[in-house]
Amino acid sequence: MNYNDYSAERFASDESFIAYCMKSDKQAVLFWDTWIRQHPEKLVEIYTAEEIVFALMLQLPEIEAKEEQQRFEDFLEQHSYRTQESPKVSRLHWLRWSAAACVFMVLLWGAYQFNGPNKEVPVTYVTHQNGNGKISTLTLPDGTLIMLNANSSISYPSAFGEHSREIKLQGEAYFEVAKDKSRPFSVHTGELTTTVLGTHFNVAAYPNLKAIKVALLEGKVKVINTRTKQTRTLKPSQMAVYSPAEDRISLRDFDAKAIVSWHNGTLYFENADFNEIATQLKNRYGITLINDTHETDFRYSGTFNNPDYLTVIKNICFAKSLTFNQKQQTITLSN
């Protein structure tokens, strides 16, 4: 199915997407986690759709859910939307799908009022996205300063709520969070949520890296695995590393210089593996780096201040006695 043209309402009425939001189907969760990482341009619609689903699931009373289910069934019968091939689903899954689909229809009718006339309309979201080689700085409505790295995107409400400040990040960003004890600040990156009141920290969550890294420079943060509920609290100079393969969070120390080097255009590699090097070069220059050296443990250390990509490649090749071949935007390293 092609989801590229879906609006938030269509996502919210999709049974698979609802199962992903409710974490009730492992295959749906795996599919949507992958799809969302591959389509950062749809973050606004995805975020809004999640809000619609959660608002309905958490706030719609059971008796109203049954009424909406019957009303939507009647609507389907009248418009011949049923097919004989429609899969049979459990009563709970059908109720969730039907209720979310009703949200879609009610939104179109202009009557999204399941909990009375004071029901809030889903807020709008703002998305910032950087391409290869672009670093940008932005200030959120609460005064929080964010430096967004290349090939990264961030999505947040145009106005934060009364009790929380929630954003979504794909890629890497540095945060200087405005203090507000009444509204914790949370950064969502896949299965990991980082929550603070006011502090300075860096989050690296590129889809093609093997781990999500949260590095604390000042203050205090809490990192939570939203699936297993594992929680770790960081002190300054500590880094939380979440490995999706192991599904756990570990703590380690880090070099602050390495973490914030990208702010001023510096490329910093400290015992970096090939995947990390390739990711940084892709983000900075749009270059695809291929390892044809057959090294099973490719490691390299080096620092470059605002270099061109050929300078980086030549230094790596010199240090490791390698050669390289370039075809357009692809560079292959070999012995």
C-alpha positions as CSV (number, residue, x, y, z in Angstrom):
1,M,0.0,0.0,0.0
2,N,1.2,3.5,-0.9
3,Y,1.1,5.7,2.2
4,N,3.0,8.7,0.7
5,D,-0.1,10.7,0.0
6,Y,-1.9,9.9,3.3
7,S,-3.1,12.8,5.4
8,A,-3.1,12.6,9.2
9,E,-6.8,11.6,9.2
10,R,-6.2,8.7,6.8
11,F,-3.3,7.4,8.9
12,A,-5.5,7.6,12.0
13,S,-8.1,5.5,10.3
14,D,-5.7,2.8,9.1
15,E,-6.0,-0.4,11.2
16,S,-2.2,-1.2,10.9
17,F,-1.3,2.3,12.0
18,I,-3.6,2.1,15.0
19,A,-2.0,-1.2,16.0
20,Y,1.4,0.5,15.8
21,C,0.2,3.4,18.1
22,M,-1.3,1.0,20.6
23,K,1.7,-1.4,20.4
24,S,-0.7,-4.3,19.9
25,D,0.9,-5.9,16.9
26,K,4.7,-6.5,16.7
27,Q,4.6,-6.7,12.9
28,A,2.8,-3.4,12.6
29,V,5.2,-1.7,15.0
30,L,8.2,-3.0,13.1
31,F,6.6,-1.9,9.7
32,W,5.7,1.6,10.9
33,D,9.0,2.2,12.7
34,T,10.8,1.4,9.5
35,W,8.4,3.4,7.3
36,I,8.6,6.5,9.4
37,R,12.4,6.5,9.4
38,Q,12.4,6.3,5.7
39,H,9.8,9.1,5.3
40,P,10.8,12.0,7.6
41,E,8.8,14.4,5.4
42,K,5.6,12.8,6.8
43,L,6.5,13.5,10.4
44,V,3.9,16.2,10.8
45,E,1.1,13.9,9.5
46,I,2.3,11.0,11.6
47,Y,2.6,13.1,14.8
48,T,-0.9,14.5,14.3
49,A,-2.4,11.1,13.5
50,E,-0.9,9.7,16.7
51,E,-2.5,12.5,18.7
52,I,-5.8,11.7,17.1
53,V,-5.6,8.0,17.9
54,F,-4.4,8.5,21.5
55,A,-7.0,11.2,22.2
56,L,-9.8,8.9,21.1
57,M,-8.5,5.8,22.8
58,L,-7.8,7.5,26.1
59,Q,-10.9,9.7,26.2
60,L,-13.7,8.0,24.4
61,P,-16.0,6.4,27.0
62,E,-16.9,2.7,26.3
63,I,-20.6,3.4,25.7
64,E,-19.8,6.1,23.2
65,A,-17.3,3.8,21.5
66,K,-20.0,1.3,21.0
67,E,-22.4,3.9,19.6
68,E,-19.7,5.2,17.2
69,Q,-18.9,1.6,16.2
70,Q,-22.5,1.0,15.3
71,R,-22.8,4.4,13.5
72,F,-19.7,3.7,11.4
73,E,-21.0,0.1,10.6
74,D,-24.2,1.7,9.4
75,F,-22.2,4.2,7.3
76,L,-20.2,1.4,5.7
77,E,-23.4,-0.6,4.8
78,Q,-25.0,2.5,3.3
79,H,-22.0,3.3,1.1
80,S,-21.0,-0.3,0.2
81,Y,-17.5,0.1,1.6
82,R,-17.4,-3.5,2.9
83,T,-15.9,-6.3,0.8
84,Q,-16.0,-10.1,1.2
85,E,-12.3,-10.2,1.3
86,S,-12.1,-7.9,4.4
87,P,-10.0,-9.7,7.1
88,K,-11.8,-10.8,10.3
89,V,-10.4,-9.0,13.3
90,S,-11.0,-9.4,17.0
91,R,-13.7,-7.3,18.7
92,L,-11.0,-5.2,20.4
93,H,-9.1,-4.6,17.2
94,W,-12.3,-3.9,15.3
95,L,-13.4,-1.4,18.0
96,R,-10.1,0.4,17.8
97,W,-10.1,0.5,14.0
98,S,-13.8,1.5,13.8
99,A,-13.4,4.2,16.5
100,A,-10.3,5.7,14.7
101,A,-12.1,5.6,11.4
102,C,-15.0,7.4,13.0
103,V,-12.6,10.1,14.0
104,F,-11.6,10.5,10.4
105,M,-15.2,10.8,9.2
106,V,-16.2,13.1,12.1
107,L,-13.3,15.4,11.3
108,L,-14.5,15.6,7.7
109,W,-18.0,16.4,9.0
110,G,-16.6,19.2,11.2
111,A,-18.0,17.6,14.4
112,Y,-15.1,16.1,16.3
113,Q,-16.8,16.4,19.7
114,F,-16.9,13.0,21.4
115,N,-16.4,14.6,24.8
116,G,-18.7,17.6,24.5
117,P,-18.4,21.1,23.1
118,N,-15.1,21.7,24.9
119,K,-13.2,19.0,23.1
120,E,-10.0,20.4,21.8
121,V,-9.2,20.1,18.1
122,P,-5.8,18.5,17.5
123,V,-3.0,21.0,17.4
124,T,-0.9,21.8,14.4
125,Y,2.8,20.7,14.2
126,V,5.9,22.4,12.9
127,T,8.6,20.4,11.2
128,H,12.2,21.5,10.4
129,Q,14.3,19.3,8.1
130,N,17.9,19.7,7.1
131,G,19.4,18.2,4.0
132,N,23.0,17.0,3.6
133,G,25.6,19.6,4.7
134,K,23.1,21.9,6.4
135,I,23.2,22.8,10.1
136,S,20.5,25.1,11.5
137,T,19.6,26.8,14.8
138,L,16.0,27.3,15.9
139,T,14.2,28.5,19.0
140,L,11.0,26.8,20.2
141,P,8.0,28.6,21.6
142,D,9.2,28.0,25.2
143,G,12.6,29.5,24.5
144,T,14.5,26.2,24.1
145,L,17.4,26.5,21.7
146,I,18.0,23.7,19.3
147,M,20.9,23.2,16.9
148,L,19.8,20.7,14.3
149,N,22.5,18.7,12.5
150,A,22.7,17.8,8.8
151,N,20.3,15.2,7.4
152,S,18.0,15.5,10.5
153,S,14.4,16.6,11.2
154,I,12.5,17.7,14.2
155,S,8.7,18.0,14.8
156,Y,6.9,19.8,17.6
157,P,3.5,21.5,18.4
158,S,3.1,25.1,17.3
159,A,2.2,25.7,20.9
160,F,3.1,23.5,23.8
161,G,0.4,22.2,26.2
162,E,0.0,23.1,29.9
163,H,1.7,20.0,31.3
164,S,4.4,18.9,28.9
165,R,6.7,19.8,26.0
166,E,6.9,16.9,23.4
167,I,9.0,16.8,20.3
168,K,10.2,14.1,17.8
169,L,13.7,13.9,16.4
170,Q,15.2,11.9,13.6
171,G,18.9,12.4,13.2
172,E,21.0,14.5,15.6
173,A,20.4,17.7,17.6
174,Y,21.8,19.6,20.5
175,F,19.4,21.1,23.0
176,E,19.6,23.9,25.5
177,V,16.2,23.5,27.2
178,A,14.4,26.4,28.8
179,K,13.7,25.6,32.5
180,D,10.0,25.0,33.3
181,K,9.3,22.7,36.3
182,S,5.6,22.5,35.5
183,R,6.3,21.2,31.9
184,P,8.9,18.5,31.4
185,F,10.6,18.5,28.1
186,S,10.7,15.2,26.2
187,V,12.5,14.1,23.1
188,H,11.1,11.1,21.3
189,T,13.5,9.0,19.1
190,G,12.1,5.6,18.2
191,E,11.8,3.5,21.3
192,L,13.8,6.0,23.4
193,T,12.3,9.0,25.3
194,T,14.6,11.6,26.9
195,T,12.9,13.8,29.6
196,V,14.3,16.9,31.3
197,L,13.2,20.1,33.0
198,G,16.1,22.3,31.9
199,T,19.5,21.2,30.7
200,H,22.1,20.9,27.9
201,F,22.3,17.6,26.0
202,N,22.9,16.0,22.6
203,V,20.8,13.3,21.0
204,A,22.1,11.3,18.0
205,A,19.5,9.0,16.4
206,Y,20.2,8.5,12.8
207,P,18.3,5.5,11.4
208,N,21.4,3.9,9.8
209,L,23.4,3.9,13.0
210,K,23.4,0.9,15.3
211,A,22.5,2.9,18.5
212,I,20.8,6.0,19.8
213,K,23.1,8.1,21.9
214,V,22.0,10.7,24.5
215,A,25.0,12.7,25.9
216,L,24.4,15.0,28.9
217,L,26.6,18.1,29.2
218,E,24.8,20.0,31.9
219,G,21.9,19.3,34.3
220,K,20.1,16.0,34.6
221,V,18.1,13.9,32.2
222,K,16.0,10.7,32.4
223,V,16.1,8.3,29.5
224,I,13.3,5.7,29.1
225,N,12.9,2.7,26.9
226,T,9.2,3.1,26.1
227,R,8.8,-0.5,25.3
228,T,10.5,-2.2,28.3
229,K,10.2,0.7,30.6
230,Q,13.9,0.5,31.5
231,T,14.9,3.9,32.9
232,R,18.4,5.4,33.4
233,T,19.2,8.8,34.9
234,L,22.2,10.6,33.6
235,K,24.7,12.9,35.3
236,P,26.9,15.5,33.4
237,S,29.5,13.8,31.2
238,Q,27.5,10.6,31.0
239,M,26.0,9.1,27.8
240,A,23.1,6.7,27.5
241,V,23.5,4.3,24.6
242,Y,20.4,2.4,23.4
243,S,20.9,-0.6,21.2
244,P,17.8,-1.7,19.3
245,A,19.4,-5.1,18.8
246,E,19.8,-5.7,22.5
247,D,16.8,-3.5,23.4
248,R,18.6,-2.1,26.5
249,I,20.2,1.1,27.7
250,S,23.8,1.2,28.9
251,L,25.8,4.1,30.4
252,R,29.3,5.3,29.5
253,D,31.5,8.4,29.8
254,F,32.2,10.5,26.7
255,D,34.5,13.2,25.3
256,A,32.5,16.4,25.2
257,K,34.7,17.7,22.4
258,A,33.7,14.8,20.2
259,I,30.0,15.3,20.9
260,V,29.7,19.0,20.1
261,S,32.4,19.2,17.4
262,W,29.8,19.3,14.7
263,H,28.5,22.6,16.0
264,N,31.3,24.5,14.3
265,G,31.8,22.3,11.3
266,T,34.5,20.0,12.7
267,L,34.6,16.3,11.8
268,Y,35.8,14.3,14.8
269,F,36.4,10.6,14.7
270,E,37.5,8.7,17.8
271,N,38.0,5.0,17.2
272,A,35.1,5.4,14.8
273,D,33.8,2.3,12.9
274,F,33.2,2.4,9.2
275,N,29.4,2.9,9.6
276,E,29.9,6.0,11.7
277,I,32.4,7.5,9.3
278,A,30.2,6.8,6.3
279,T,27.2,8.4,8.1
280,Q,29.1,11.6,8.9
281,L,30.3,11.9,5.3
282,K,26.9,11.3,3.9
283,N,25.3,13.9,6.2
284,R,28.0,16.5,5.6
285,Y,28.7,16.1,1.9
286,G,26.1,13.8,0.4
287,I,28.9,11.3,-0.3
288,T,28.2,7.5,-0.2
289,L,31.2,5.6,1.2
290,I,31.6,1.9,0.4
291,N,34.0,-0.4,2.3
292,D,35.7,-2.8,-0.1
293,T,38.6,-3.5,2.2
294,H,37.2,-6.6,3.8
295,E,38.2,-5.3,7.2
296,T,35.9,-6.9,9.9
297,D,36.7,-4.2,12.5
298,F,37.3,-1.0,10.6
299,R,38.4,1.8,13.0
300,Y,39.8,5.3,12.5
301,S,40.6,8.4,14.6
302,G,41.1,11.9,13.3
303,T,40.0,15.5,13.6
304,F,39.3,17.9,10.6
305,N,38.3,21.5,10.8
306,N,35.8,22.4,8.1
307,P,37.5,20.2,5.5
308,D,36.5,19.2,2.0
309,Y,35.6,15.5,1.6
310,L,38.6,14.6,-0.4
311,T,40.9,15.8,2.4
312,V,39.1,13.4,4.8
313,I,39.2,10.5,2.4
314,K,42.9,10.9,1.6
315,N,43.8,11.1,5.2
316,I,41.9,7.9,6.0
317,C,43.5,6.1,3.1
318,F,47.0,7.3,4.1
319,A,46.5,6.3,7.8
320,K,45.2,2.8,6.8
321,S,47.3,2.2,3.6
322,L,44.2,2.1,1.4
323,T,43.3,3.4,-2.0
324,F,40.0,4.9,-3.2
325,N,38.0,5.1,-6.4
326,Q,35.3,7.8,-6.9
327,K,32.3,7.6,-9.3
328,Q,30.2,10.7,-9.0
329,Q,28.9,10.8,-5.4
330,T,30.1,7.3,-4.5
331,I,33.6,6.6,-3.1
332,T,34.9,3.0,-2.6
333,L,37.8,2.3,-0.3
334,S,39.9,-0.8,-1.0
335,N,43.3,-2.4,-0.1
